Amino acid sequence: MSRAMILGTGRGVPAGILTNYDLEKMVDTSDEWITTRTGIKERRKAVAGEETSYLAAEAGRDALSDAGLGVDDLDMIIVATVTADMIMPSCACLVQKHLGAHGCFAFDVNAACSGFLYACSIAEKYIRADSSQKILVVGAETMSSRVDWQDRNTCVIFGDGAGAVVLGGSVDDRGFVAEKMYSDGGLYELLYIDNAQSMNTDLQNPDYDGSYVRMAGREVFKHAVRAMAQAVDEVLVKAGVSPEALTLVIPHQANIRIVNKLRTTLGLSSEKVYVNVDKYGNTSAASIPLALAEASREGRLQPGDYVLFCAFGGGFTWGAQLVRW
């Protein structure tokens, strides 16, 4: 039974850049306040025409090019997002339209910041069943469409962007080695986004004041570090791989304090943990594939290297995956 391996990576980022100094003019904050608490200096903000599906398609094209494949080679498209262009059709179907990929099927995965890991987990199972398949997995978000621009605790954190991978069957021992996925819906109120107000008056929320990100930051921090560290430990034990054997860890880019706390909890050097949160902020499901694409292009990964992904997001959802590059 063949493993699924990453054949190519890609990225799609908006043209608009929103710096901390820009935010100083919009909300009661400062560059020093944001940098100290989050490590973020700037984030991308979508402009007209850069909907989530557009960014996802850009990342998909880049990944296909990196893999040396065309859209006609695809058997499936999975998009992880919580900020799809619309409720129906799925963002993945719109990506399929943008790419002109007519011979495959497409669907979305909603697992917040863990969405890319969930989507890869699904794709990996399909490829284990049929190693000839080629699957495009995209994490894409326009979080700027779901933040309250008067809430400095959230609007300074999130950014827009997309990252993608093309998965196919491995011919050797490279590919996805082990994973652990979790969720706990009982804690959803610590991090969530309301839907638009219901058109059914019997189901309307009397306290509704907008479809914004709601986050209890301190509580999320405590849960995130503990949960990701546990998932990482379990994956390494499952795979029989020591932390010292890891070439690179690419965590969800939530904020620098979570990343640093996770790094010290796992006993890893800073050189082994990839960070680009300073440039993009928290791009939710896009953060890991976007970082992976950049790490690959920077020459940080060579064939046979162990790279580990870990994420934590609203739901709560969390997990870790170990890949042999």
Beta strands, then each sheet from edge to edge (+ up, - down):
strand 1: 4-12
strand 2: 16-19
strand 3: 42-45
strand 4: 76-80
strand 5: 105-109
strand 6: 135-142
strand 7: 160-169
strand 8: 175-183
strand 9: 191-193
strand 10: 213-215
strand 11: 246-251
strand 12: 306-313
strand 13: 317-324
sheet 1: 1+ 7- 6+ 4+ 5+
sheet 2: 2+ 3-
sheet 3: 8+ 13- 12+ 11+
sheet 4: 9+ 10-
end
